[in-house]
Amino acid sequence: MLIRYNGNEYEALHNSQSGYYEIELQAPNIGGVYNIEIEYIDGYGQMNYGQAKVQVLAKEKPKIDLHKNFMWIFSYDDFSIKDIVEIADYEFNIDEETNATSTINVLKKTTAKARDIIAVKKNNEVVYWGIIEEIQNENGGNLYQYTTKYITNLFDRKILLENEDTIRTTGIEDFLKGAIDNNYVTNTDTFVNLSWLEIEVKTHTTKETSVTNVENGIYNLHTWLTNCTQNYDIVYSFSIVNKKLKMTIEKSTINKELIDTQAQAISNYTEVFETDVVSKVIVKYSKINNVENEGIYTLYLKTDRTTTTDMNDTDRADGKVEAVHTENYEDALQMALDVMKSNSYNHNITFDLLNRFIRIGTPIAIKTKESLLFNTYISAIKITKSQFVQYQCGNIRINFIEKLLKERKN
């Protein structure tokens, strides 16, 4: 039996005592889910091929849990440290899609104010970056409640659409960096610039698409940042470098993690499955090559999950019809494909994991109690004083078309 694993080939040997073919493999240095390809000859002399997945767990460094959480408060004006305070109670919601707020209770008065930046450390690791919305104190008591939103809300502002062609020619990440720099860092109106903000781009993902939330040449930058995560796997991370807040923009390259509902300390596991699909998208456009020329572009979904523009294709899938608008004909195909992504990208799995923090945007493979494997990513996180961290998943890659066909046969 021939096995291919992590770029190498191995010969598995039959163990007469156990009845299994066995092999010793050297684990890679980086943890994650790895594919194994298998070739074997059956009892009829026929060559067979198969695939399997194996999880490699990276050894974690020991952590000392001090049972204390601290909040760093940075001034919006110059990013200087205003205070470091111990947190009494908290509920952090890292969920850009619903833009949920977080609450933090502190038993100390500080000089913090709205728009100041905070970083919360747990076991000496930053688990939450936020921007303060308001601070409440009732009747002059010792308790101060901070209401915050996730750090990307720093860009919750409507701006002018500029240099959109950068998305096609250089990359989505470069377009986002240009938008942030032009409006927050190197604006000609220097009074509004944030001298403490630095943007770094690590990848360059070109797409034949346009900013989708534009109205009269104006769009909300935070909304488009979130859209880029949902549709194009663009993720954002934050750190402090040379006394500046550094924001890194890149296409997600994080190693996939396996979540096994049968083997790990998981509670409140919930699955919701849907078979509602969009199988036809009508795109109305206004221009061709920037020349006024209205028309209609139609894309159809096939049962093998590919697409076609042929209305009479015999393999068309049944489903809903959606109509959308785009300014340019050149964007019509990408616009239709983005709509159809909703067929296989749905928030339908939530779970609580014991004493383990997985960063937002991390790709995961969830193995259910029925031993089904779903590929997804962490789209929302809720952190409280409980030892369990609550996770919500997005982009479940379920083959809805095959599921529909199976249901019809039954």
N, C-alpha and C positions, 0 to 999 in steps of 0.2 A: 504494500500500500504506500503510495507516494503522497506526501503532504507538503504543501507550500505555505510558508508562514514567515511574515516579516522580511520578505525578500530572499529567503533561503528555501532549499528543498531538503526534505528528510525522508528516510525510509522507516515506516512503522513496522514493528515486529509483533507477531502473534504470541500472546501469553496463553499457553495451554491451560494454566490453572484458573485464570480469570475468564478466559474465553474472549478477551478483548485484544485489539491491536493497541500497542502502547509505544510511546516515544517520549524522550526527555528533551524539552525545549528550553533554550535560554531566554528568559524574559527580557524585553527591551527596557531601556532605562526610563522611558517616558510611559506613564500609565495611560490607559484608554481602552477602547474596544477595537480589536484587530480581527481581520478576516483570515480564515483558514480555507485553502482550496485542497480538495481531496480527489485522488484518482485511484480507482481500484477495479479489479476484475472479479465479477460475480461467479457463482457456481456454473453458469452457462457459458463462461468464457467471454462474456461481453464486458467491454470497458465502460465504466460508469464514472460520472463526475459529480461532485457535491461541494457545498460550501457550509461553513459554520462560523460562528463568532466566539471569540474568547476575550474575557476581560482581564486586563493586567492592572493590578492595584499598585499605585506608587506608595512607597513607605512615607508616611507623614512624619514631620518633625514633631517631637513632643511639645505640647502646649501646656502652659501653667495657667489654670483658670483662677483668677483672683476674685471672681464674682463681683467685679466692679467694672463699670463702663464710664468712660470719660468723653466729654464733648469739647472739641477745640472750636473756638469762635474766632473767625477772621473778619476783619473790617472790609466792607464793600469798597471803601474809599481807596485804601492802599494795601490791603491784604495783610496788614499787621495783625498779630495775635492780640485779641482783646482779653481773652480769659480762657482758662481750662477748668471745667467744672465736672463734678461727679453727677451722674444721672440717677435720679431716684426711681423713675418708671418711664417706660417708652413703648411705642408701637411704630415701627418703621415700615412704610409701604414703598417699595421700589417697583413702581408700575407706571411706565410712561404712557401706556395705552389708555388707561383710565384717569391718569394724572391725579392719583389719590394723594391725600395729605397724610403727613406723619405727625405724631404728637410726642413731645418730650417734656417730662416733669423734672424741674431742678429746684433744689432747696437753697437757692442763693440768688441774690440780686446781682445782675451784671450790667455792663454798659451796652449790651447787644441791642440791635434795632433791626427793623424790617430791611431786607435785602442783604444783610450780612450772611457770610458763608459759614457753614458748620461742617465738621468732620467728626464722626463718632467712631471710637475705637473699642473693639471688644477683643480681649486677649492680645492686645497690642497690634491688632489688624484693623484697618479701616473697613467697616462694613456698611457705612452709609455716608454719602455726601449730600448736603441739602442747602437750601436757601430759605432764610427765615421769612415767613409771611406776617406773623404777629406774635406778640408775647402778652399773656394775660396774667394778672395777679388780682385775686379777690380779697377785698377788705383789708389790704395791707398785710396779708399773711405771709408765711415763709415760702409757700409754693408758687413757683412761676412755671406756667405752661407755655411751651413753645409750639407753634403750629408751623410746619415746614413742608416744602415740596422738594422732590428730587432735583439734584443740581442742574439738570438740563433745562429746567424752567428758567434758568438765567437767560435763555434765548427765547422766552415766550413773548415775542414782540413781532409786529407786522413790519416788514421791510420791503423795499423796492426790488423787483426782480431784475437782476443784472447778470451778464456773462453766462447765460443758461447753456450756451454751446459747450462749455467746459465739461458738462456731464457726458457728452458724446465723444469729445476729442481727448480729454485727459482723465476724467474720472469723477464719480459722485463725491468721493472724499475731497478732491481738490475744489469742487464747486462749493462744498460746505465750508471748507477752510476759507475760501475767498469771501463768502457771505459773512462769516463771523469776523474775519479781519477787517473788512470794509466798514462794518457797522459797529464793531466793539473795540477794535485794537488800533487801526490806522485810519480812522475816520478823519476827514478834513476838519470836522468840528472836534478839535482835540479835547474840549471840555467833557465829552461823553465817553472818551476812550478809557479802557481798563488797562492800565499799564502793567498790571500784575497777571494778565491772562496771556497764555501762549498756546498756540495750536500746532500740533504735529500730525502729519499724514503718513501712514505706513504702507498703505496699499492704494491702488489706482484702478477702480472698477468702472469701465466705460459701459454706458447703456444708451440704447436708442429710445430715450424717454425724455419727458419734460417735468418740471415741477407741477404737481397736480392740483394744489390748493391755491391757485392764483385767481385773483379777481381784480380786474382793472390794473394789472401790472403790479399788484401787491399781494404778498403771502405771509403767513405766520411761519417764522423760521423753526420754532419748536415743533410744530405740527409736521413740517417736512422732515426734520431730523427723525421723528418717530416713524414716519412713513418709510424712510430709508432702512430702518431696522426691520420693519415688518416685511417689506418686499424684496430687499436686496442684501440682508444680513450685515448691514453696516452697524458697528457697535462703537461705543464711546467709553473711555476710561479716564480717570482723573488721578493726579498725583501732585506732589509738591516738589519742584525742582528749582534750586537757586532762589528760594523765597517767592516763587511764582506758582500760580495754579496752572498746571499743564494738562491740556485736554488732548487725548490721542484719538484719532479717527481712523478706523480700519475695517476691512471686511473680516468677519469672524473667522479665526483660525484656531480657536480653542479646541483641545482634544476632547473627543466625545467621552462622556461618562455613562456607565451602566447603572440604572436604578432597578434593582431586582425586588419586586414586592414580596417575594417569598423568602428572601434571605436577609433583608435589611430591616432596621428598626423604623418601620413606616406605619403611620396611623392616618386616619381620615382620608383614605385613598378613594377617589371618586372618578369614575369614567362616564363620559357622555358621548355617544356616537350618533352621527347624523348622516343621512344619505341624500341630502338636498343639494343638488348640483346646478350650476349655471352651464348650460351646454351651447348657448348661442349668445354672442355679444354683438350688438349693433353699435358702431362707433360713427357718430356724426362729426365731420371735420369742416373747417371753414376756409383753410388755405392749403395750397400745394406750392412748395418752394417759396413760401412767403407771399404768394400772389392769391388774392381773393378768388376762391373756387370751391364752393360748397359741394359736399358729396357724402356718400355713405360707404363705410367699410364694414364687412360682416365676417366674423370668424366663428367656426363651428367646432365643437368638441367631438372626438371620435371615441369609441369604446376602448381603444388601447391607450387612451390619455394623450394622444397626439392631437393636432388640430388641422383643420382644412378650411379653405375658402369655397369649396365645392358644396353647394346646397344639396345636390343630389347624391352625395357620397353614401354608399350603402351601409357604411359602418358608423354613421352618425349616432351619438349618444342622445338619449332622451333627458330632458331636464328643463330648467327655467331659462327664460330669455331676459337679458338685461340690455339697457340702452345707456350709453354714456357719450360725453362730448369731449373733444380735444381740439385745440386750435389748429394744429398742423397735421396734414395727412401722414407725414413721416413718423408721427408718434402713434398712429392708429393701431398698428400691430402690437406694440408693447402695451398700450392701454388695454387692449382686449385680453392679452395674456395675464396682466395684473389682476383683472377682474376674475378670470378663471382660476387664479391661485386660491381664491376663497373656497374652491371645491375641496382642496386637500390641506388647507391651513386653518385649523379651528382650535379655539381654546376649549379643550374638553377633558383634560386630566388635571386634577389637583391632588396634592399629598403633603403630609407633614413628615419631615425627616429629623431624626434624633441628633441633636448636638452637632450638626454639620452644616457648613456654609458653602453654597455653590453660587458663583457669581452670575448675575443676570446676563443673558445672552449665551450661556454655556450650552452647547449641543449635548443632548442626552439620548440614550436608548432606554426605554422603559419596558421591562419584562413583566407582563401581567401574571395573575394567578393562573390563567389559562395557558401560560407560556407563550403568549403572543408578544412580538417585539415591535414597538412603535418608536420611530425616530422623531424627535421633537427638540425643543430648546426651552430654557427657563425664561419665561416672559414676565413674571411678576414674583416678588418675594415679600413676605411679611415676617418681621422679626419682633418678638416680644421677650419678656423675661423668662418665658417658658423655655425649656431645653429643646423643644421642637421648633423647627423653622418651617413655615408654610410656603410651599412653592406652587406656582401655576404655570402650565405649559402652553406654548403656542406652536403653530406650524406642525400639527400632527400630520404626518405623511401617510394617510390612509387611502388605499385604492378604492375610492367611492364607486367607480364605474364597475369594477369586478364585484363589489358588494351588491350593487343594484342588480346586476345580471344574475347573481346567485339567488337573490330574493325572488326574482321573477320566476326562476326555474322551480323554486320550492312552492 
